[in-house]
Amino acid sequence: MTPPTGKRQAFYIDATMHTEHGFIPSVVTENEPGHTPMRGNGSHASPRYWGNDLATARRTAAKANADLGLSDSDVRDIIASSFRASEAIAEAGQIIRSIVAGAVSYDVARDDDPDPCWILRRVTLADGTVIDHGDPILALISSAIDSCLTHVAWGWWGDRSTDSVVRIDVRTGRWRQEP
């Protein structure tokens, strides 16, 4: 099973996938975090159940993987690559959380085109480092804190000019408008 991305996929079963009807297999994609349980998709689809005991479910998965031309080694490699991708995302999340924890202020601007929304313009860290709109890390920080900043900014902004920026001081919880 090779999706349009060209990455290999394998079936996977573990003990946590048991339901009252049996084990639901998952599809793991090479170098992508997580897995996709085969629960059925759409009103006319049903979940797949591969046995009521783990040994039967794993034998069924092994046969399905072999039918795809995957060896046991291939399957282990695909699953391991998925675990590594998941760990990389977890590590990135820890880095982003540490950056966010070190922030002393966020500059947020309102953008009305095409729909009103908030844009994180700049983050200033306690050590004086500024992460500006040219830094790709800003997009990651923005996705991590967007809902919180949007709530604060919308509550404060009202009918103020769209050309100004709100600076939120994390240490004091205060904000001020800048032209």
VENNOR-V248345 format. One record per residue. OMEGA is omega as a letter, one per 20 degrees, with the letter a starting at -180 (NA if undefined). Layout:
OMEGA / OMEGA
//
This chain:
r / r / a / a / a / r / r / r / r / r / a / r / r / a / a / a / a / r / r / a / a / a / r / r / r / r / r / a / a / r / r / a / r / a / a / r / a / a / a / a / r / a / a / a / r / r / r / r / a / r / a / r / a / a / r / a / r / r / r / r / r / r / r / r / r / r / r / a / a / r / r / r / r / a / r / r / r / a / r / r / r / r / r / r / r / r / r / r / r / r / r / r / r / r / r / r / r / r / a / r / a / a / r / r / r / r / a / r / r / r / a / a / i / r / r / r / r / r / r / a / a / r / r / a / a / a / r / r / r / r / a / a / r / a / a / r / a / r / r / r / a / a / a / a / a / a / r / a / r / r / a / a / r / r / a / a / a / a / a / a / r / a / a / a / r / r / r / r / a / a / a / a / a / r / r / a / r / r / NA
//
